[in-house]
Amino acid sequence: MIVDPRVHRTARRGYVLLEMIIALTVFAIVVTGLATVLHSSLDAANLLRRQAAIRHGLESILVEAKTKPKREEMRMTYKDDALGVEFRSELEELKWVNRRRRPVKGLYILRAIATDLRLAKPLHDKAEVYVYLP
C-alpha cells in the first residue's frame, strides 16, 4: 500500500493549528481571570485606604474638639474635598446618676460623624468619646 505523503503532512498541520487554538484559548481565559483578580484587589485596596483616611479624619476632629475649652466651640465642621467627605462633631449631655442617686453634671458624649458629599448621606463611620467638663 502506497501512502501519499502530502495527505499525512496536511493532517499534521491541522492538528498543530487545533492545538494552537486550544492553547491560545486557555491562555486568554487565564489572563482574563488574572486581570479580574488584580482589578478586584486594587478596588479592595482603594476602599481600605479610603476607610482608613475617614477613620483618621474622625479621630482628628475628635482630638481637636476635645482641646477646645468651651462647649460651644466643640461643635465643629470640616470638609475634606479630596475624600469627598464632611466631618462634623456633636456634643450631647449625658443624664447619668451616681451611686448616691445624684445626677452627674458636666458629663458629655462627643460624637464625630462623617457624611459623604457625593451621596449626601451619612456614612456608617462614627466615633465617640466621653468628655467631662466640670
SULHUVEN-V291987 format. One record per residue. RES is the residue in one small letter. SS is DSSP state (alpha for helix, beta for strand, coil for the rest). NEAR is the number of other ideal C-beta (glycine too) atoms within 10 Angstrom. Layout:
BEGIN
((RES:SS:NEAR) (RES:SS:NEAR))
END
This chain:
BEGIN
((m:coil:2) (i:coil:4) (v:coil:7) (d:coil:8) (p:alpha:8) (r:alpha:8) (v:alpha:9) (h:alpha:10) (r:alpha:9) (t:alpha:10) (a:alpha:9) (r:alpha:10) (r:alpha:10) (g:alpha:9) (y:alpha:9) (v:alpha:9) (l:alpha:10) (l:alpha:10) (e:alpha:10) (m:alpha:10) (i:alpha:10) (i:alpha:10) (a:alpha:10) (l:alpha:10) (t:alpha:10) (v:alpha:10) (f:alpha:10) (a:alpha:10) (i:alpha:10) (v:alpha:10) (v:alpha:10) (t:alpha:10) (g:alpha:10) (l:alpha:10) (a:alpha:10) (t:alpha:10) (v:alpha:10) (l:alpha:10) (h:alpha:10) (s:alpha:10) (s:alpha:10) (l:alpha:10) (d:alpha:10) (a:alpha:10) (a:alpha:10) (n:alpha:10) (l:alpha:10) (l:alpha:10) (r:alpha:10) (r:alpha:13) (q:alpha:13) (a:alpha:10) (a:alpha:14) (i:alpha:20) (r:alpha:14) (h:alpha:11) (g:alpha:20) (l:alpha:22) (e:alpha:13) (s:alpha:15) (i:alpha:21) (l:alpha:21) (v:alpha:11) (e:alpha:15) (a:alpha:21) (k:alpha:12) (t:coil:9) (k:coil:16) (p:coil:7) (k:coil:7) (r:coil:14) (e:alpha:7) (e:alpha:11) (m:alpha:20) (r:coil:13) (m:coil:16) (t:beta:10) (y:beta:14) (k:beta:12) (d:beta:15) (d:coil:8) (a:coil:6) (l:coil:17) (g:coil:13) (v:beta:21) (e:beta:19) (f:beta:23) (r:beta:17) (s:beta:22) (e:beta:16) (l:beta:18) (e:beta:10) (e:beta:12) (l:coil:14) (k:coil:9) (w:beta:11) (v:beta:9) (n:coil:8) (r:coil:5) (r:coil:5) (r:coil:6) (r:coil:9) (p:beta:10) (v:beta:11) (k:coil:12) (g:coil:11) (l:beta:15) (y:beta:17) (i:beta:13) (l:beta:22) (r:beta:17) (a:beta:25) (i:beta:17) (a:beta:21) (t:beta:17) (d:beta:15) (l:coil:13) (r:coil:8) (l:coil:9) (a:coil:8) (k:beta:8) (p:beta:13) (l:beta:15) (h:beta:7) (d:beta:17) (k:beta:12) (a:beta:19) (e:beta:13) (v:beta:15) (y:beta:10) (v:beta:17) (y:beta:10) (l:coil:14) (p:coil:5))
END
